[in-house]
Amino acid sequence: MRRALLTTVLLLLPLTASAQNLPPKQVTNQPAAQNAAHAPKLVEPQLHVSRSGNAVRPRVALTFDACMGQADERILSTLVRERIPATIFVTARWLKKNPQSVAIFLNNLDLFELENHGQNHVPAVDVPVSIYGIAAAGSPEAVRQEVAGGADAMLAAGLAPPHWFRGSTAKYDPSAIRQIREMGYRIAGYSLNGDGGSLLGATVAEKRIAAAKDGDVVLAHINQPTHAAGEGVARALLALKRRGVEFVRLSDVDGMGDDNTTQ
């Protein structure tokens, strides 16, 4: 009996050793895989304005986002002093903190077109997702509130009703684009990222914007007075003026955006 048991144990030992040497079974993180499969398709629309067709007088639309924080006087004072038209996208939060800048806009309506950047500066995406670390609106109802709340704040500040919308991060999903368009807005993309979210150095921002081409829509920020990028943006404005650029606002000429944002 003992001999039979010993024989059985000896026969099983190689099998046990082989099992211990098998590679570990791969475990799939099913929730992560499911989330990736259901992640929304995000788009970052481009926008151009109609070209002048004049090589010595290219047409450029300057657009500035006023997200939160304070006004960048380096940029704002240059626009006013040099009489350079621009389109400014304002949030409700920025309007509340910057009444003096709002007064400057209202006193220079020949220069500035004020448009809707949302209520709380959350991405206009109607499913829960994080973009650059910012939680999106997350539902159609929240997208509607972000857009409508921004417009309400503009009216309360004495500004004209907006016709363009640009959401935080400038990214959207197709269903949110349809919803915003149904609310009566055109969605403002861009063709030239001038300051990298106000994170570029002054020299890089200046070179990018100063190189704008005929029909470009430039995106920069006017709410980061402590960032180096603002200095470069202000210098680029002067460089563009020296080039003989025709500055236009989005309301002045036809704009052509992709992803069904303007048509």
Protein Blocks (a to p, Z undefined) as FASTA:
>chain_A
ZZmmmmmmmmmmmmmmmmmmpccdddddfklmmmmmmpccddddddddddehiaklccdd
dddddfehcddfklmmmmmmnopacdddddfklmmmmmmlmmmmmmmmmlpccddebjno
pacdfbdcdeehiacfhiaklmmmmmmmmmmmmmmnopacdfbdcdehiiacfklmmmmm
mnopacdddfbdfkgoopacfklmmmmmmmpcehiacdddfkbfkbmklmmmmmmmmmmm
mnopacddfklpccddehhlmZZ
